Structure formats: C-alpha cells, structure tokens
C-alpha cells in the first residue's frame, strides 16, 4: 500500500455525514479502519449480500472516506481491496443542527443516546422511568459539549509530530477535559446528571 491512513478526520460535509446514519456503512468503515479488505471479505464479516456491500463501498469511496489499496486476480476476476482513509472519523458537532431533519441520521444519534443511557447499567445504575427522559437530555447535552471541545482541540494541533493514533486521541481528550472543567454549562449539566446517577446508585 502506498499510503497510510491519517489519525482522525473531522467530517464537516453534511452529505458525507449522512452516510454514517446507515448501520451497514458504519460497520464497513469500522472494519476498514483495522485493515484492508475485499468486498468478499466484508460479505463474510457482515453477512450482507455482495451487491449491497459493493453499493456501500462505492458510496464511501466517492465520499473520500475509503480508498482502493490494490487489486488481485482471483479465479479470473479482479478483486479490489479497500482501506479507510483515517483511523477514526469524527462527525462535527456543527452538523447536529444541520442534519436535524435527516431521519436516518437522527435515528442513529437517538440510538446512540439510548445506548449510553442503557450502558449505565454496567455500572450498577438503573435510572427510574420518570427520570429517564431528563437523563437522556442531560447525556445528550454533555455528549455535544464534549464533541465540540474535542473537535476544537484537534483543530488546535499546530504540528504533526507523527503521533500514534492512540497517543494523539488521548492527549486531545485530556486537554478537552481540562477545558470542560471551566465551562459553566458543562459543569451544571454534569452536576445535574450526577445527582440522578447518585440517587440510582449511591456508591458512585
């Protein structure tokens, strides 16, 4: 392969961001961030039919999210291989309002918030039914604020020192959390959510 993926790509184009609303495309991108794969490889991993995978690969390639890395001739057929163009993709917080009318994108975002809420069960937190909607709203607000700050830290990087993806991502998160501690809206939202969580599990 003649190129290596960049560490993180911030997606600012709403038409490209819409592609993330489809679960199959998200799965394909996830697979291709870990290494190059052919359509046949992806079919085996996802259980989807070949024509569907080729269709999604074509959309992702045209959007600049993936690229062909090489081709092989297998059983007299040319088999292309693909790789994601970044180790991680970050859909800009600016697009949340822009894509508020896109049903598929909003279903994805709502599902993410739901999974974050349900994931609290792993920490022994079961939020009462009457407080679930409020907790979801608070989680969503914190998520957007953290996305915004994280994106700003990524944009503030002035030098490319060839940081390993994990190192760059960890540093961006650390710097983001330091700044968020001084954000009154973030602090108030976090305190309100923490009260709900503590009421559900006093050991937190």
ROLO-634862 format. One record per residue: x negated, z, y of N, C-alpha, C in turn. Coordinates in steps of 0.05 Angstrom, whole numbers, plus 5000, padded with zeros to 4 digits. Example, Ala and Ser with C-alpha at 12.3 -4.5 7.8 and 13.67 -1.06 7.14 Angstrom:
2
n.c1|n.c3|n.c2|ca.c1|ca.c3|ca.c2|c.c1|c.c3|c.c2
4736|5156|4886|4754|5156|4910|4736|5156|4934
4743|5142|4955|4727|5143|4979|4742|5157|5001
***
This chain:
204
n.c1|n.c3|n.c2|ca.c1|ca.c3|ca.c2|c.c1|c.c3|c.c2
4983|5000|4976|5000|5000|5000|4982|5000|5025
4988|4983|5044|4971|4980|5067|4977|4999|5090
4997|5016|5087|5004|5035|5109|5013|5061|5097
5013|5082|5113|5023|5109|5105|5046|5117|5122
5066|5131|5111|5088|5140|5128|5079|5158|5151
5093|5157|5173|5088|5176|5195|5100|5202|5187
5094|5223|5201|5103|5250|5193|5133|5253|5197
5142|5250|5222|5170|5254|5228|5180|5233|5247
5203|5222|5242|5215|5202|5261|5241|5214|5272
5243|5214|5299|5268|5222|5312|5285|5198|5315
5309|5199|5304|5328|5176|5306|5345|5179|5331
5342|5161|5350|5357|5162|5375|5378|5140|5377
5376|5120|5358|5395|5098|5359|5420|5106|5344
5443|5106|5357|5468|5115|5344|5476|5097|5320
5470|5071|5321|5477|5054|5299|5460|5061|5274
5434|5068|5279|5417|5076|5257|5426|5104|5246
5433|5122|5265|5442|5149|5257|5467|5148|5239
5484|5128|5244|5509|5126|5228|5502|5122|5199
5479|5110|5193|5472|5104|5165|5468|5130|5150
5462|5152|5163|5458|5178|5150|5484|5190|5141
5506|5179|5151|5532|5190|5144|5540|5185|5115
5525|5166|5102|5532|5158|5074|5513|5174|5055
5526|5187|5036|5511|5204|5017|5490|5188|5000
5498|5164|4992|5480|5148|4975|5455|5140|4991
5459|5132|5017|5436|5125|5033|5418|5149|5038
5430|5173|5042|5413|5197|5046|5397|5202|5020
5410|5198|4997|5396|5203|4972|5373|5183|4968
5378|5158|4975|5357|5138|4972|5333|5145|4991
5339|5152|5016|5318|5159|5035|5302|5183|5024
5316|5202|5014|5302|5226|5003|5283|5218|4981
5292|5201|4963|5275|5192|4941|5251|5177|4951
5255|5160|4971|5233|5143|4981|5214|5158|4999
5220|5182|5008|5201|5198|5022|5180|5210|5003
5187|5210|4978|5169|5222|4958|5151|5201|4944
5157|5176|4948|5140|5155|4936|5155|5129|4935
5140|5108|4929|5152|5081|4928|5168|5078|4902
5190|5063|4904|5208|5059|4882|5220|5031|4884
5227|5020|4861|5241|4994|4860|5271|5000|4859
5287|4979|4864|5316|4983|4862|5324|4993|4834
5311|4983|4813|5317|4992|4786|5310|5021|4782
5288|5031|4794|5281|5059|4793|5303|5076|4806
5313|5067|4829|5333|5082|4844|5359|5082|4829
5366|5061|4816|5390|5060|4799|5389|5082|4778
5366|5085|4765|5363|5105|4744|5366|5133|4755
5356|5137|4780|5357|5164|4792|5384|5171|4802
5399|5151|4812|5424|5157|4825|5449|5152|4808
5446|5135|4788|5469|5128|4772|5487|5107|4785
5479|5097|4808|5495|5077|4822|5489|5049|4810
5507|5030|4815|5502|5003|4804|5482|4988|4821
5469|4968|4809|5447|4954|4821|5454|4941|4848
5477|4927|4848|5484|4913|4873|5489|4933|4896
5500|4956|4890|5504|4977|4911|5477|4986|4922
5458|4991|4904|5432|5000|4913|5418|4979|4930
5419|4954|4922|5407|4932|4938|5420|4931|4965
5446|4934|4966|5461|4933|4992|5451|4955|5011
5448|4980|5000|5439|5002|5017|5410|4999|5025
5394|4989|5007|5365|4984|5014|5363|4964|5036
5380|4944|5036|5379|4923|5056|5386|4935|5084
5406|4952|5084|5414|4965|5110|5392|4983|5120
5380|4999|5102|5358|5017|5110|5334|5002|5120
5328|4979|5107|5304|4963|5115|5309|4951|5142
5333|4940|5147|5339|4927|5172|5338|4947|5195
5345|4973|5188|5345|4994|5209|5317|5005|5214
5297|4996|5199|5270|5005|5202|5264|5032|5191
5281|5041|5172|5277|5067|5160|5259|5066|5135
5259|5042|5122|5243|5038|5098|5229|5011|5101
5209|5006|5083|5196|4980|5083|5187|4973|5055
5185|4947|5050|5174|4938|5024|5144|4944|5024
5134|4955|5002|5106|4961|4999|5091|4941|4982
5105|4929|4962|5092|4910|4944|5114|4897|4927
5107|4877|4911|5125|4865|4892|5111|4862|4865
5126|4863|4844|5116|4859|4817|5134|4838|4803
5123|4824|4785|5138|4805|4769|5143|4819|4742
5169|4825|4737|5176|4838|4712|5198|4821|4698
5191|4812|4674|5209|4795|4659|5218|4771|4675
5197|4758|4688|5201|4734|4704|5218|4738|4729
5222|4763|4737|5237|4769|4761|5219|4784|4780
5222|4777|4806|5206|4791|4826|5220|4818|4833
5205|4839|4830|5216|4866|4834|5202|4878|4859
5217|4882|4881|5205|4894|4905|5203|4924|4902
5184|4936|4916|5182|4965|4917|5184|4974|4946
5197|4997|4950|5202|5006|4977|5191|5034|4981
5186|5041|5007|5177|5068|5014|5189|5075|5041
5197|5100|5044|5207|5109|5071|5184|5107|5091
5191|5101|5116|5171|5098|5137|5163|5124|5150
5175|5146|5141|5168|5173|5150|5172|5193|5128
5158|5215|5130|5161|5237|5111|5188|5251|5115
5197|5250|5140|5222|5264|5147|5235|5250|5170
5262|5249|5170|5278|5237|5191|5295|5258|5205
5295|5257|5231|5309|5277|5247|5329|5263|5265
5355|5266|5260|5375|5253|5277|5377|5269|5303
5373|5257|5326|5372|5270|5351|5398|5286|5357
5395|5309|5369|5418|5325|5377|5434|5311|5398
5422|5293|5413|5436|5278|5434|5459|5260|5422
5457|5254|5396|5476|5236|5384|5501|5250|5374
5501|5277|5373|5524|5291|5363|5550|5285|5379
5547|5284|5405|5570|5277|5422|5576|5248|5421
5555|5231|5421|5558|5202|5420|5573|5194|5395
5568|5207|5372|5580|5199|5347|5604|5217|5339
5615|5231|5358|5637|5248|5352|5661|5233|5342
5663|5207|5348|5685|5191|5339|5680|5176|5313
5656|5179|5302|5649|5166|5277|5656|5184|5254
5677|5177|5239|5688|5194|5218|5668|5201|5197
5653|5181|5187|5634|5186|5166|5612|5205|5174
5602|5202|5198|5581|5219|5209|5591|5247|5212
5616|5250|5223|5627|5277|5227|5633|5291|5201
5641|5276|5181|5646|5288|5154|5619|5299|5144
5598|5284|5148|5571|5294|5139|5563|5319|5153
5567|5320|5180|5560|5343|5196|5577|5368|5189
5603|5363|5185|5622|5385|5177|5614|5396|5150
5607|5377|5132|5599|5386|5105|5573|5402|5106
5555|5395|5123|5530|5410|5126|5536|5438|5136
5554|5441|5156|5561|5467|5166|5574|5484|5145
5591|5471|5129|5605|5485|5107|5585|5496|5087
5565|5479|5080|5545|5486|5060|5527|5509|5071
5521|5508|5097|5506|5530|5109|5521|5556|5107
5547|5555|5112|5564|5579|5111|5565|5589|5082
5570|5571|5063|5572|5579|5035|5545|5589|5025
5523|5578|5036|5497|5586|5027|5490|5615|5033
5505|5627|5052|5500|5655|5058|5506|5673|5034
5522|5662|5016|5528|5677|4991|5503|5684|4975
5483|5667|4978|5458|5672|4964|5444|5697|4974
5452|5706|4998|5440|5730|5010|5460|5753|5009
5480|5750|4992|5499|5772|4988|5519|5774|5011
5523|5752|5025|5542|5753|5048|5567|5737|5041
5589|5751|5041|5615|5737|5037|5632|5743|5061
5636|5723|5078|5650|5727|5103|5680|5727|5098
5694|5746|5109|5724|5747|5106|5737|5721|5117
5759|5714|5104|5772|5689|5110|5779|5687|5140
5788|5709|5152|5796|5708|5180|5773|5704|5199
5748|5708|5190|5725|5704|5207|5709|5679|5201
5717|5664|5180|5702|5641|5172|5700|5619|5194
5722|5614|5207|5722|5593|5227|5703|5600|5250
5704|5625|5259|5687|5634|5280|5658|5632|5271
5652|5641|5247|5625|5639|5237|5615|5611|5235
5632|5592|5227|5625|5564|5226|5618|5553|5254
5634|5561|5274|5628|5552|5302|5601|5563|5311
5595|5588|5305|5570|5600|5313|5546|5587|5299
5550|5582|5273|5528|5569|5258|5523|5541|5269
5544|5527|5276|5542|5500|5287|5527|5501|5314
5534|5520|5331|5521|5523|5356|5491|5528|5353
5484|5547|5335|5456|5553|5330|5441|5529|5319
5454|5515|5302|5442|5491|5290|5435|5470|5311
5454|5465|5329|5449|5446|5351|5427|5455|5369
5427|5480|5377|5406|5491|5394|5378|5489|5381
5378|5495|5355|5352|5494|5341|5342|5465|5338
5361|5446|5333|5354|5418|5332|5342|5409|5359
5355|5417|5381|5347|5409|5408|5318|5419|5413
5314|5444|5408|5287|5456|5414|5266|5444|5396
5273|5440|5370|5253|5428|5351|5246|5400|5360
5266|5385|5368|5260|5357|5377|5243|5357|5402
5248|5376|5420|5231|5377|5445|5203|5385|5438
5199|5402|5418|5172|5409|5410|5157|5385|5398
5172|5370|5382|5160|5345|5371|5152|5326|5392
5169|5323|5412|5164|5304|5434|5141|5314|5452
5136|5340|5452|5116|5351|5469|5088|5349|5457
5086|5341|5432|5060|5338|5420|5044|5316|5434
5021|5323|5445|5006|5304|5462|4983|5291|5447
4975|5301|5424|4954|5289|5409|4961|5286|5380
4953|5264|5368|4956|5260|5339|4930|5268|5325
4929|5292|5315|4905|5302|5302|4905|5297|5272
4923|5279|5263|4925|5274|5235|4935|5298|5219
4953|5314|5232|4964|5337|5219|4979|5330|5193
4975|5346|5172|4991|5343|5148|5020|5348|5156
5039|5333|5143|5067|5336|5150|5077|5366|5150
5069|5381|5129|5078|5409|5128|5066|5425|5151
5041|5421|5158|5029|5435|5180|5042|5429|5207
5046|5403|5212|5059|5395|5237|5088|5406|5239
5102|5405|5217|5130|5415|5217|5131|5445|5221
5113|5459|5208|5113|5488|5210|5106|5497|5238
5086|5484|5251|5078|5491|5278|5101|5485|5298
5115|5463|5294|5138|5456|5311|5159|5477|5309
5165|5486|5285|5186|5507|5281|5177|5533|5293
5152|5541|5290|5142|5565|5302|5144|5565|5332
5136|5543|5345|5137|5541|5374|5166|5541|5383
5183|5528|5368|5212|5527|5375|5224|5554|5375
5218|5570|5354|5230|5597|5352|5220|5615|5374
5195|5612|5383|5185|5628|5405|5201|5622|5430
5207|5597|5436|5222|5590|5460|5251|5597|5458
5262|5595|5433|5290|5602|5430|5296|5632|5435
5276|5648|5430|5280|5677|5434|5286|5683|5464
5277|5665|5481|5281|5669|5510|5306|5654|5520
5320|5641|5503|5344|5625|5510|5369|5644|5509
5381|5650|5532|5404|5668|5532|5427|5659|5514
5433|5633|5514|5456|5623|5498|5449|5627|5468
5425|5621|5461|5417|5624|5433|5418|5654|5425
5407|5671|5442|5406|5700|5436|5435|5711|5433
5453|5703|5451|5480|5714|5450|5495|5704|5425
5491|5678|5418|5504|5666|5394|5493|5679|5369
5467|5683|5368|5454|5695|5344|5464|5724|5341
5466|5739|5363|5475|5767|5361|5504|5768|5351
5521|5750|5361|5549|5750|5353|5551|5743|5323
5536|5724|5314|5536|5717|5285|5525|5739|5268
5504|5752|5278|5491|5774|5263|5511|5797|5258
5527|5803|5278|5547|5824|5276|5567|5818|5253
5575|5792|5251|5593|5784|5230|5580|5787|5203
5554|5778|5202|5540|5779|5176|5534|5808|5168
5527|5825|5187|5522|5853|5181|5547|5867|5171
5570|5859|5182|5595|5872|5173|5601|5864|5144
5592|5839|5137|5597|5830|5110|5576|5841|5090
5552|5846|5100|5530|5857|5084|5513|5875|5101
5518|5901|5101|5503|5920|5118|5473|5921|5112
5464|5910|5089|5436|5910|5081|5419|5889|5096
5433|5871|5110|5418|5850|5124|5402|5863|5147
***
